[in-house]
Amino acid sequence: MNIWWGDPQDAYESEEVEAQDRNDVIVKDKQGRPISIEIIGLLPKELNVSEKLDQLTAGKKTPFILSSE
């Protein structure tokens, strides 16, 4: 989930939040002011798409197609 309080076109750099239990990203403008936060892992663990993709791709080095089969 992304929350913007500035203009997305002003996005210049991003940095991860320094916390062991979070993967959130702060987006900043050219002056270094935060204009957005991307909250990663907002969904419950069983619905967390990022975590499921990590599990599916663990150790795989080549591209593959996700399917329900």
Phi and psi in radians as a Rosetta constraint file:
Dihedral C 1 N 2 CA 2 C 2 CIRCULARHARMONIC -1.864 0.35
Dihedral N 2 CA 2 C 2 N 3 CIRCULARHARMONIC 2.374 0.35
Dihedral C 2 N 3 CA 3 C 3 CIRCULARHARMONIC -2.093 0.35
Dihedral N 3 CA 3 C 3 N 4 CIRCULARHARMONIC 2.106 0.35
Dihedral C 3 N 4 CA 4 C 4 CIRCULARHARMONIC -1.935 0.35
Dihedral N 4 CA 4 C 4 N 5 CIRCULARHARMONIC 2.358 0.35
Dihedral C 4 N 5 CA 5 C 5 CIRCULARHARMONIC -2.144 0.35
Dihedral N 5 CA 5 C 5 N 6 CIRCULARHARMONIC 0.037 0.35
Dihedral C 5 N 6 CA 6 C 6 CIRCULARHARMONIC -2.199 0.35
Dihedral N 6 CA 6 C 6 N 7 CIRCULARHARMONIC 3.130 0.35
Dihedral C 6 N 7 CA 7 C 7 CIRCULARHARMONIC -1.348 0.35
Dihedral N 7 CA 7 C 7 N 8 CIRCULARHARMONIC 2.125 0.35
Dihedral C 7 N 8 CA 8 C 8 CIRCULARHARMONIC -0.988 0.35
Dihedral N 8 CA 8 C 8 N 9 CIRCULARHARMONIC -0.466 0.35
Dihedral C 8 N 9 CA 9 C 9 CIRCULARHARMONIC -1.235 0.35
Dihedral N 9 CA 9 C 9 N 10 CIRCULARHARMONIC -0.263 0.35
Dihedral C 9 N 10 CA 10 C 10 CIRCULARHARMONIC -1.531 0.35
Dihedral N 10 CA 10 C 10 N 11 CIRCULARHARMONIC -0.018 0.35
Dihedral C 10 N 11 CA 11 C 11 CIRCULARHARMONIC -1.045 0.35
Dihedral N 11 CA 11 C 11 N 12 CIRCULARHARMONIC 2.264 0.35
Dihedral C 11 N 12 CA 12 C 12 CIRCULARHARMONIC -2.173 0.35
Dihedral N 12 CA 12 C 12 N 13 CIRCULARHARMONIC -0.710 0.35
Dihedral C 12 N 13 CA 13 C 13 CIRCULARHARMONIC -2.605 0.35
Dihedral N 13 CA 13 C 13 N 14 CIRCULARHARMONIC 2.852 0.35
Dihedral C 13 N 14 CA 14 C 14 CIRCULARHARMONIC -2.433 0.35
Dihedral N 14 CA 14 C 14 N 15 CIRCULARHARMONIC 2.710 0.35
Dihedral C 14 N 15 CA 15 C 15 CIRCULARHARMONIC -2.546 0.35
Dihedral N 15 CA 15 C 15 N 16 CIRCULARHARMONIC 2.558 0.35
Dihedral C 15 N 16 CA 16 C 16 CIRCULARHARMONIC -1.309 0.35
Dihedral N 16 CA 16 C 16 N 17 CIRCULARHARMONIC 2.550 0.35
Dihedral C 16 N 17 CA 17 C 17 CIRCULARHARMONIC -1.201 0.35
Dihedral N 17 CA 17 C 17 N 18 CIRCULARHARMONIC 2.359 0.35
Dihedral C 17 N 18 CA 18 C 18 CIRCULARHARMONIC -1.487 0.35
Dihedral N 18 CA 18 C 18 N 19 CIRCULARHARMONIC 1.483 0.35
Dihedral C 18 N 19 CA 19 C 19 CIRCULARHARMONIC -2.616 0.35
Dihedral N 19 CA 19 C 19 N 20 CIRCULARHARMONIC 2.430 0.35
Dihedral C 19 N 20 CA 20 C 20 CIRCULARHARMONIC -1.201 0.35
Dihedral N 20 CA 20 C 20 N 21 CIRCULARHARMONIC -0.512 0.35
Dihedral C 20 N 21 CA 21 C 21 CIRCULARHARMONIC -1.796 0.35
Dihedral N 21 CA 21 C 21 N 22 CIRCULARHARMONIC 0.191 0.35
Dihedral C 21 N 22 CA 22 C 22 CIRCULARHARMONIC -2.308 0.35
Dihedral N 22 CA 22 C 22 N 23 CIRCULARHARMONIC 2.631 0.35
Dihedral C 22 N 23 CA 23 C 23 CIRCULARHARMONIC -2.126 0.35
Dihedral N 23 CA 23 C 23 N 24 CIRCULARHARMONIC 0.355 0.35
Dihedral C 23 N 24 CA 24 C 24 CIRCULARHARMONIC -1.130 0.35
Dihedral N 24 CA 24 C 24 N 25 CIRCULARHARMONIC 2.750 0.35
Dihedral C 24 N 25 CA 25 C 25 CIRCULARHARMONIC -2.231 0.35
Dihedral N 25 CA 25 C 25 N 26 CIRCULARHARMONIC 2.326 0.35
Dihedral C 25 N 26 CA 26 C 26 CIRCULARHARMONIC -1.807 0.35
Dihedral N 26 CA 26 C 26 N 27 CIRCULARHARMONIC 2.249 0.35
Dihedral C 26 N 27 CA 27 C 27 CIRCULARHARMONIC -1.751 0.35
Dihedral N 27 CA 27 C 27 N 28 CIRCULARHARMONIC 2.351 0.35
Dihedral C 27 N 28 CA 28 C 28 CIRCULARHARMONIC -2.164 0.35
Dihedral N 28 CA 28 C 28 N 29 CIRCULARHARMONIC 2.747 0.35
Dihedral C 28 N 29 CA 29 C 29 CIRCULARHARMONIC -1.546 0.35
Dihedral N 29 CA 29 C 29 N 30 CIRCULARHARMONIC -3.074 0.35
Dihedral C 29 N 30 CA 30 C 30 CIRCULARHARMONIC -1.084 0.35
Dihedral N 30 CA 30 C 30 N 31 CIRCULARHARMONIC -0.443 0.35
Dihedral C 30 N 31 CA 31 C 31 CIRCULARHARMONIC -1.496 0.35
Dihedral N 31 CA 31 C 31 N 32 CIRCULARHARMONIC 0.002 0.35
Dihedral C 31 N 32 CA 32 C 32 CIRCULARHARMONIC 1.467 0.35
Dihedral N 32 CA 32 C 32 N 33 CIRCULARHARMONIC 0.179 0.35
Dihedral C 32 N 33 CA 33 C 33 CIRCULARHARMONIC -1.477 0.35
Dihedral N 33 CA 33 C 33 N 34 CIRCULARHARMONIC 2.333 0.35
Dihedral C 33 N 34 CA 34 C 34 CIRCULARHARMONIC -1.126 0.35
Dihedral N 34 CA 34 C 34 N 35 CIRCULARHARMONIC 2.317 0.35
Dihedral C 34 N 35 CA 35 C 35 CIRCULARHARMONIC -2.193 0.35
Dihedral N 35 CA 35 C 35 N 36 CIRCULARHARMONIC -0.082 0.35
Dihedral C 35 N 36 CA 36 C 36 CIRCULARHARMONIC -2.853 0.35
Dihedral N 36 CA 36 C 36 N 37 CIRCULARHARMONIC 2.730 0.35
Dihedral C 36 N 37 CA 37 C 37 CIRCULARHARMONIC -2.324 0.35
Dihedral N 37 CA 37 C 37 N 38 CIRCULARHARMONIC 2.378 0.35
Dihedral C 37 N 38 CA 38 C 38 CIRCULARHARMONIC -1.845 0.35
Dihedral N 38 CA 38 C 38 N 39 CIRCULARHARMONIC 2.003 0.35
Dihedral C 38 N 39 CA 39 C 39 CIRCULARHARMONIC -1.633 0.35
Dihedral N 39 CA 39 C 39 N 40 CIRCULARHARMONIC 2.012 0.35
Dihedral C 39 N 40 CA 40 C 40 CIRCULARHARMONIC -1.801 0.35
Dihedral N 40 CA 40 C 40 N 41 CIRCULARHARMONIC 2.422 0.35
Dihedral C 40 N 41 CA 41 C 41 CIRCULARHARMONIC 1.412 0.35
Dihedral N 41 CA 41 C 41 N 42 CIRCULARHARMONIC 0.529 0.35
Dihedral C 41 N 42 CA 42 C 42 CIRCULARHARMONIC -1.235 0.35
Dihedral N 42 CA 42 C 42 N 43 CIRCULARHARMONIC -0.582 0.35
Dihedral C 42 N 43 CA 43 C 43 CIRCULARHARMONIC -1.336 0.35
Dihedral N 43 CA 43 C 43 N 44 CIRCULARHARMONIC 2.746 0.35
Dihedral C 43 N 44 CA 44 C 44 CIRCULARHARMONIC -0.997 0.35
Dihedral N 44 CA 44 C 44 N 45 CIRCULARHARMONIC 2.696 0.35
Dihedral C 44 N 45 CA 45 C 45 CIRCULARHARMONIC -0.893 0.35
Dihedral N 45 CA 45 C 45 N 46 CIRCULARHARMONIC -0.720 0.35
Dihedral C 45 N 46 CA 46 C 46 CIRCULARHARMONIC -1.243 0.35
Dihedral N 46 CA 46 C 46 N 47 CIRCULARHARMONIC -0.268 0.35
Dihedral C 46 N 47 CA 47 C 47 CIRCULARHARMONIC -1.924 0.35
Dihedral N 47 CA 47 C 47 N 48 CIRCULARHARMONIC 0.060 0.35
Dihedral C 47 N 48 CA 48 C 48 CIRCULARHARMONIC -1.339 0.35
Dihedral N 48 CA 48 C 48 N 49 CIRCULARHARMONIC 1.837 0.35
Dihedral C 48 N 49 CA 49 C 49 CIRCULARHARMONIC -1.079 0.35
Dihedral N 49 CA 49 C 49 N 50 CIRCULARHARMONIC -0.712 0.35
Dihedral C 49 N 50 CA 50 C 50 CIRCULARHARMONIC -1.043 0.35
Dihedral N 50 CA 50 C 50 N 51 CIRCULARHARMONIC -0.763 0.35
Dihedral C 50 N 51 CA 51 C 51 CIRCULARHARMONIC -1.175 0.35
Dihedral N 51 CA 51 C 51 N 52 CIRCULARHARMONIC -0.713 0.35
Dihedral C 51 N 52 CA 52 C 52 CIRCULARHARMONIC -1.097 0.35
Dihedral N 52 CA 52 C 52 N 53 CIRCULARHARMONIC -0.719 0.35
Dihedral C 52 N 53 CA 53 C 53 CIRCULARHARMONIC -1.117 0.35
Dihedral N 53 CA 53 C 53 N 54 CIRCULARHARMONIC -0.699 0.35
Dihedral C 53 N 54 CA 54 C 54 CIRCULARHARMONIC -1.033 0.35
Dihedral N 54 CA 54 C 54 N 55 CIRCULARHARMONIC -0.739 0.35
Dihedral C 54 N 55 CA 55 C 55 CIRCULARHARMONIC -1.139 0.35
Dihedral N 55 CA 55 C 55 N 56 CIRCULARHARMONIC -0.741 0.35
Dihedral C 55 N 56 CA 56 C 56 CIRCULARHARMONIC -1.213 0.35
Dihedral N 56 CA 56 C 56 N 57 CIRCULARHARMONIC -0.551 0.35
Dihedral C 56 N 57 CA 57 C 57 CIRCULARHARMONIC -1.730 0.35
Dihedral N 57 CA 57 C 57 N 58 CIRCULARHARMONIC 0.031 0.35
Dihedral C 57 N 58 CA 58 C 58 CIRCULARHARMONIC -0.938 0.35
Dihedral N 58 CA 58 C 58 N 59 CIRCULARHARMONIC 2.086 0.35
Dihedral C 58 N 59 CA 59 C 59 CIRCULARHARMONIC 1.384 0.35
Dihedral N 59 CA 59 C 59 N 60 CIRCULARHARMONIC -0.086 0.35
Dihedral C 59 N 60 CA 60 C 60 CIRCULARHARMONIC -1.510 0.35
Dihedral N 60 CA 60 C 60 N 61 CIRCULARHARMONIC 2.291 0.35
Dihedral C 60 N 61 CA 61 C 61 CIRCULARHARMONIC -1.841 0.35
Dihedral N 61 CA 61 C 61 N 62 CIRCULARHARMONIC -0.246 0.35
Dihedral C 61 N 62 CA 62 C 62 CIRCULARHARMONIC -1.938 0.35
Dihedral N 62 CA 62 C 62 N 63 CIRCULARHARMONIC 2.693 0.35
Dihedral C 62 N 63 CA 63 C 63 CIRCULARHARMONIC -1.089 0.35
Dihedral N 63 CA 63 C 63 N 64 CIRCULARHARMONIC 2.629 0.35
Dihedral C 63 N 64 CA 64 C 64 CIRCULARHARMONIC -2.622 0.35
Dihedral N 64 CA 64 C 64 N 65 CIRCULARHARMONIC 2.897 0.35
Dihedral C 64 N 65 CA 65 C 65 CIRCULARHARMONIC -1.807 0.35
Dihedral N 65 CA 65 C 65 N 66 CIRCULARHARMONIC 2.270 0.35
Dihedral C 65 N 66 CA 66 C 66 CIRCULARHARMONIC -1.361 0.35
Dihedral N 66 CA 66 C 66 N 67 CIRCULARHARMONIC 2.356 0.35
Dihedral C 66 N 67 CA 67 C 67 CIRCULARHARMONIC -2.562 0.35
Dihedral N 67 CA 67 C 67 N 68 CIRCULARHARMONIC 2.916 0.35
Dihedral C 67 N 68 CA 68 C 68 CIRCULARHARMONIC -1.542 0.35
Dihedral N 68 CA 68 C 68 N 69 CIRCULARHARMONIC -0.003 0.35
